[in-house]
Amino acid sequence: MRRLAWTCALVVVAMLIGCGGGGGGATPRETFNKLKNALTDKKFDDVWSLLSTDSQKYYEDKAAQIAKKAGEVMKESEPQSRIALGNQAKIMEITVEKMKKLDGKTLVGALLTMAAKDGKDVWGTISRTKYGSEEISEDGRTAKVFVECDGVVQETKPILLVLEDEQWKVDLMTMLPEEKMTGASKP
């Protein structure tokens, strides 16, 4: 679970860091600005609303797996497993009870919180990011937003967006490692 947490959290944070309101926007730039503001203000409900439907489903599924495992661990009599679960919940800044009822939105917030504990100035770096440029696909259904951080445009780690119901949403699914999308690796 720790490996999944770090992978997912780093994907979300990396999409804004690069150098280190609800719903999407009418333009890729607007979605970027909403995402930056939501992350800077630590409004994880707003971050959730900016994720694509497929991304939300992915995190809902992962949350359900974690919740199920947490319930199983709490039924075990082995104290070390319960202590480890309690420590994981503490790191995620949620209770064990909340972990047993985990949903995707809470998971995303917890993963972002965990990523920020890495000792780096994650929130400060996010606040320094700026919209750099964008590329919209020929069919107009996907886009890449390239961010600028401390004067450097991050060309290798764009924010990937997909158009859903005339709103641009963050598409984490194309940014996750292939093994995570296919389930080839255990969390």
C-alpha positions in Angstrom: 0.0 0.0 0.0 2.9 2.4 0.8 4.3 1.9 -2.8 0.8 2.7 -4.3 0.5 5.7 -2.1 3.8 7.2 -3.1 3.4 6.4 -6.8 -0.1 8.0 -7.0 0.8 11.0 -4.8 4.0 11.7 -6.7 2.1 11.6 -10.0 -0.3 14.2 -8.8 2.3 16.4 -7.3 4.8 16.0 -10.1 2.3 17.1 -12.7 2.4 20.6 -11.1 5.9 20.7 -9.6 7.8 19.6 -12.6 11.0 21.2 -11.2 11.0 19.4 -8.4 -13.8 25.7 -7.6 -15.5 22.5 -8.8 -15.4 21.0 -12.2 -12.9 21.4 -14.9 -12.2 24.5 -16.9 -13.5 25.7 -20.3 -9.8 25.8 -21.5 -6.7 23.9 -20.5 -5.3 27.0 -19.0 -8.4 27.5 -16.8 -8.1 23.9 -15.6 -4.4 24.4 -14.8 -5.2 27.6 -12.8 -8.0 25.8 -10.9 -5.7 22.9 -10.1 -2.9 25.1 -9.0 -5.2 27.1 -6.7 -6.8 24.0 -5.3 -3.4 22.4 -4.5 -2.0 25.6 -3.2 -5.0 26.1 -0.9 -5.0 22.4 0.0 -8.6 22.1 -1.2 -8.6 18.4 -2.0 -12.3 18.3 -2.8 -11.6 20.8 -5.6 -8.7 18.7 -6.8 -11.0 15.7 -6.9 -13.5 17.6 -9.0 -10.8 18.4 -11.5 -10.0 14.7 -12.1 -11.3 12.9 -15.2 -14.0 10.2 -14.7 -11.5 7.4 -15.4 -9.0 8.9 -12.9 -11.7 9.2 -10.2 -12.7 5.6 -10.8 -9.1 4.4 -10.5 -8.8 6.1 -7.1 -12.2 4.8 -6.0 -11.1 1.3 -6.8 -7.8 1.7 -5.0 -9.6 3.2 -2.0 -12.0 0.2 -1.9 -9.0 -2.2 -1.9 -7.3 -0.3 0.9 -10.5 -0.1 2.9 -11.0 -3.8 2.5 -7.5 -4.6 3.5 -7.8 -2.3 6.6 -10.9 -4.1 7.7 -9.2 -7.4 7.3 -6.1 -6.2 9.3 -8.3 -4.9 12.1 -10.0 -8.4 12.4 -6.5 -10.1 12.7 -5.2 -10.8 16.1 -1.6 -10.0 15.1 -0.7 -6.7 17.0 2.1 -5.8 14.6 -0.3 -5.6 11.7 -2.7 -3.4 13.6 0.2 -1.1 14.7 1.4 -0.9 11.1 -2.1 0.0 9.9 -2.4 2.6 12.6 1.0 4.1 11.6 -0.1 4.2 7.9 -3.3 5.9 8.9 -1.4 8.5 10.9 0.9 9.2 8.0 -2.1 9.7 5.8 -3.6 12.0 8.5 -6.8 9.9 8.8 -8.1 7.5 11.4 -8.1 3.8 11.1 -11.9 3.9 11.1 -11.8 6.4 8.2 -9.3 4.1 6.4 -11.8 1.2 6.7 -14.4 3.4 4.9 -11.9 5.1 2.5 -13.2 6.6 -0.7 -11.3 7.9 -3.7 -11.6 11.6 -2.8 -10.2 11.0 0.7 -7.5 8.8 -0.7 -6.3 11.5 -3.1 -6.2 14.1 -0.3 -4.3 11.7 1.9 -1.8 10.9 -0.9 -1.2 14.6 -1.5 -0.7 15.2 2.2 1.8 12.3 2.3 3.8 13.5 -0.7 4.1 16.9 1.0 5.7 15.3 4.0 8.7 14.4 1.9 10.6 17.3 3.5 10.7 19.4 0.3 8.7 22.6 -0.1 6.0 21.0 -2.1 3.3 23.6 -1.5 5.7 26.5 -2.1 6.9 24.9 -5.3 3.3 24.4 -6.5 2.5 28.1 -5.7 5.5 29.2 -7.8 4.3 27.2 -10.9 2.9 29.1 -13.8 1.1 28.2 -17.0 3.7 27.8 -19.7 2.0 26.6 -22.8 -0.4 24.0 -24.1 -0.8 21.6 -27.0 -4.3 20.5 -27.9 -4.7 17.3 -30.0 -6.0 17.5 -33.6 -9.3 16.0 -32.5 -9.7 18.5 -29.7 -10.3 15.8 -27.0 -6.9 15.8 -25.2 -4.4 18.4 -24.2 -1.0 18.8 -22.6 -0.3 21.8 -20.3 3.4 22.6 -19.9 4.1 24.4 -16.6 6.8 26.8 -15.8 8.6 26.7 -12.5 11.3 29.1 -11.4 11.6 30.3 -15.0 12.0 26.8 -16.5 9.3 25.3 -18.7 8.9 21.6 -17.8 8.6 20.1 -21.2 9.0 16.4 -20.2 6.2 16.3 -17.5 3.1 18.0 -18.9 -0.2 17.9 -17.2 -2.4 15.7 -19.3 -6.0 16.7 -19.8 -9.1 15.2 -21.4 -12.3 17.0 -22.5 -15.4 15.6 -20.7 -18.7 17.3 -21.1 -17.1 20.5 -22.5 -14.8 20.7 -19.4 -11.1 20.0 -19.4 -10.2 17.5 -16.7 -6.9 16.2 -15.4 -6.2 12.7 -16.8 -4.0 10.9 -14.3 -4.6 7.5 -16.1 -2.2 8.3 -18.9 0.4 9.5 -16.3 0.4 6.3 -14.2 2.9 3.6 -14.9 1.5 0.9 -17.1 1.6 -1.7 -14.4 -0.7 0.4 -12.3 -3.3 0.8 -15.1 -3.4 -2.9 -15.9 -3.1 -4.1 -12.3 0.0 -6.1 -13.1 1.6 -5.0 -9.8 0.3 -5.4 -6.3 -0.1 -2.2 -4.3 
